[in-house]
Amino acid sequence: MRDLTQLEFDQHHLWHPYTNVTKPGPTFVVKEAEGVHLTLDDGTRLIDAMSSWWCMMHGHRHPEITRAMHDQLDRLPHVMFGGLTHDPAVDLGRKLLEITPDTLTRIFYCDSGSVSVEVAMKMAVQYQHALGHPGRSEFATVRSGYHGDTWKAMSVCDPDTGMHHLFQGALSVQHFVPRPPAVLGQDWPEDPSANGLAELRRTLETGQHKIAALILEPVVQGTGGMYFYHPEYLNQARRICDELGILLIFDEIATGFGRTGELFATSFCNVEPDIICLGKGLTGGHISFACTMTNDRVAKGVGGGNPGIFMHGPTYMANPLACAAAKAALDVLTAQDWRTRVADIAAQMATELAPARDLENVADVRVLGGIGVIEMKYRVSADDAHARAKDMGVFLRPFGKNIYTMPPFITTPDELGQITAGMLRLAREL
Ligand SMILES: *Cc1c(COP(=O)(O)O)cnc(C)c1O
């Protein structure tokens, strides 16, 4: 067998996310990263405009986060969480309680966003079971959602973009309503048929005795299309759920930790969910980690039922190294004036992306906090974007119809200008 270069080996043997392993697309080899920059094997430095899939909020290799990880690595990289606990888990827990919605007091640590969604859904089912509703084991959600790639999480992803037809028979059937039609920043349409609530109420009422919970990404639907919707939808959804005994789950894996301009998208509304999922930015992108938090009502419900124990416990639950990274990342977040930073990023993106509105192929341009989106009228190829964006010194990987950025919060105005110029070029050329 001849010697393969690193890239050749990769292209022959390694699967990448959502790719055909027999037809590999253009792939860059990253040698190192620091701050907003990725350094490739040919020496090129690219701004990571994706924050490495939305999690590297404070930049790569952040000195305070890596220091906390080094310290933890030298002491206790891992220990099982059954019957044992440790400072990193407790310290992170204290910090989470400080910054998350007040009613969410019970924390389940897990490995990734998708798992935190699985945990949330299991919690809802066990809660309903404990209350004497074993038939309530299904879920309701809106279209264009995304909640992860594991089976149960996938069942509440958008049926079209999540390719439910492909997995027919293997996926649980859930209850879908159209995506929330009322747009953030516009007046709330009171008419329930215009604001989407008539449809939501009908679905929840019809399925009442089968539905354990309604799961939503609050205000921002991420991977399912980068749509921003009116927070009043969430206030009203809370009311309907309460009336019908249905739990409300907010998946804040993408929206948490300041990305939307609020610490959590939940802050846009006047209500709190029963269960919240956090991930992605939790460790500032330094190591995989997530958590599911719930209120006393659900915790006591599950605990008071039969068997009382919550039926989940990952091997690497509350991994100390990940907890230490997360605690440091949250300290970095709250020690800075993140609100002003994100507002400045939003204002600059709004100005610099506006010219895309005049392009014939562009359907919409929208910005919320640290999220900037050029929605095209057709699907664009992520592979075709790579080389063009590289020429501009930027790493961009469009998804579906959207050319978008979620820049690290430390991105300077010059660097952000480079990102938006790259996005405009892609909108013109793709
Ligand atoms: C990314 C994401 C997930 C899945 O998280 P993973 O860590 O990739 O498993 C779930 N929900 C939302 C809203 C996400 O953006």
The ligand as an SDF file (V2000), in Angstrom:
LIG
                    3D

 15 15  0  0  0  0  0  0  0  0999 V2000
  -26.4980   21.4610   17.5030 C   0  0  0  0  0  0  0  0  0  0  0  0
  -27.8450   21.3420   18.0860 C   0  0  0  0  0  0  0  0  0  0  0  0
  -28.2660   20.1480   18.7230 C   0  0  0  0  0  0  0  0  0  0  0  0
  -27.4010   18.9070   18.7710 C   0  0  0  0  0  0  0  0  0  0  0  0
  -26.2260   19.0760   19.4820 O   0  0  0  0  0  0  0  0  0  0  0  0
  -24.9980   18.0580   19.2350 P   0  0  0  0  0  0  0  0  0  0  0  0
  -23.9850   18.5000   20.2370 O   0  0  0  0  0  0  0  0  0  0  0  0
  -24.5720   18.2690   17.8240 O   0  0  0  0  0  0  0  0  0  0  0  0
  -25.5060   16.6940   19.4820 O   0  0  0  0  0  0  0  0  0  0  0  0
  -29.5210   20.1160   19.2760 C   0  0  0  0  0  0  0  0  0  0  0  0
  -30.3370   21.1910   19.2330 N   0  0  0  0  0  0  0  0  0  0  0  0
  -29.9720   22.3500   18.6380 C   0  0  0  0  0  0  0  0  0  0  0  0
  -30.9180   23.5070   18.6480 C   0  0  0  0  0  0  0  0  0  0  0  0
  -28.7250   22.4650   18.0340 C   0  0  0  0  0  0  0  0  0  0  0  0
  -28.3850   23.5880   17.4160 O   0  0  0  0  0  0  0  0  0  0  0  0
  1  2  1  0
  2  3  1  0
  2 14  2  0
  3  4  1  0
  3 10  2  0
  4  5  1  0
  5  6  1  0
  6  7  2  0
  6  8  1  0
  6  9  1  0
 10 11  1  0
 11 12  2  0
 12 13  1  0
 12 14  1  0
 14 15  1  0
M  END
$$$$
